[in-house]
Amino acid sequence: MACTAATVPKFSPTTTLETTRYSFLKPLQNPDRVQLPRTISQFRLLSTKALNYHKLKAGSTVYVDSNEVKRPWKTSDARLVLEDGSIWRAKSFGATGTQVGEVVFNTSLTGYQEILTDPSYAGQFVLMTNPHIGNTGVNPDDEESCQCFLGGLIIRSLSICTSNWRCSQTLGDYLAERNIMGIYDVDTRAITRRLKQDGSLIGVLSTDESRIDDDLLEMTKNWKIVVVFLVMLHMSGQKTNLEWEFNRDQLSTGEHHVVAYDFGIKHNILRRLASYGCKITVVPSTWPASETLKLKPDGVLFSNGPGDPAAVPYAVETVEGIIGKVPVFGICMGHQLIGQALGGKTFKMKFGHHGGNHPVCDLRNGHVDISAQNHNYAVDPTSLPEGAEVTHINLNDNSCAGLTFPKLKLMSLQCHPESSPGPHDSDLAFGEFVELMKANRV
Ligand SMILES: NC(=O)CC[C@H](N)C(=O)O
């Protein structure tokens, strides 16, 4: 909670360290110039530093000079230049440099670390609409993949301190270490309104003062997301590890063998499947359908992933080679690939769905789940063949949020049942997939 100077107890020229314990202290010269830093957190954060710096002992006569209150993180001028020509001045944290990417806004209140490590954000700048970010720092347990995939982070206010028992690092240090740019002190509400009005925009983040605005604007015009590369990116450099060893302790009886296609899979999909009793074999996006069928799985999962699902025909072919032969479950990108494999089409949405508060209605029973979402593309339900049924719709815009094709034993969701971050309402979908596999055995 921010606390203004008015609520801080007044102190006189003779106030001692014992009673103040405030920051950046100097021998008193002019009591009229005494000003207090603006927030309580600044005092706390700086007080130990101040004691060491001035080598003061308790009992010294001191005063607080707000001119000396420094922010504890690096600041520099940064710009976000959008393809519509608008220029947003900001301050930088994390890495410096110049980056180009697609700007999307995310309405999640928490979970920035899971968002940073969600491979589906590869190449995108994520703008968090929640204004206060960084207050819980980062920790080793909340990673959703092996690296930070997004292009950059855009926030209103960077927390001046961290407070969480699991915190091992500040957000700024974490991003700097991973060479990811962040900007703050920018009007995220105004940018969000622009994105809602005009749709997702390409932007350039830069801390390089030597580059003129027009130069950066030009970069936005020439940028195209290379989808095939993005999907491959996740597996490159990793061996094709066919056994998922994650979370071994709590694992699963291994009752159902699931082959999971990794188009940029989030770890929590694997955790949730494992907790429903599945033994999982993870295969890369290029793994042939015939090889998967040789493994005789009980079911196949097609994962989430970055980019345009219409730009990866090889993945659609793989899905075509599997559906109808074993039960399948598609999540987000997986759902979109299934839609195409059935003969349907996908299209780019105006600004997509990104957040942890999207209402999704299960049309089979009328239940409404609040779901986690992260997608820019959607399946056009009118393009689907007979036999395919829309099971879920997003209540914000009635877009297709889930499919089934009972004859082909397939189910798919546009939202993220694994959450991370987000509500757990849709978790039961994993149970539904297990039932589909069980029914297929009988
Ligand atoms: N999370 C995902 O799988 C995203 C799917 C796809 N890249 C989209 O943006 O729509």
The ligand as a Gaussian input file, in Angstrom:
#p B3LYP/6-31G(d) Opt

LIG

0 1
 N       -2.016000     -20.286000     -27.082000
 C       -2.029000     -20.744000     -28.326000
 O       -1.882000     -21.913000     -28.606000
 C       -2.159000     -19.703000     -29.409000
 C       -2.557000     -20.256000     -30.747000
 C       -2.269000     -19.305000     -31.892000
 N       -0.884000     -19.028000     -31.955000
 C       -3.072000     -18.038000     -31.741000
 O       -2.509000     -17.005000     -31.457000
 O       -4.254000     -18.033000     -31.905000

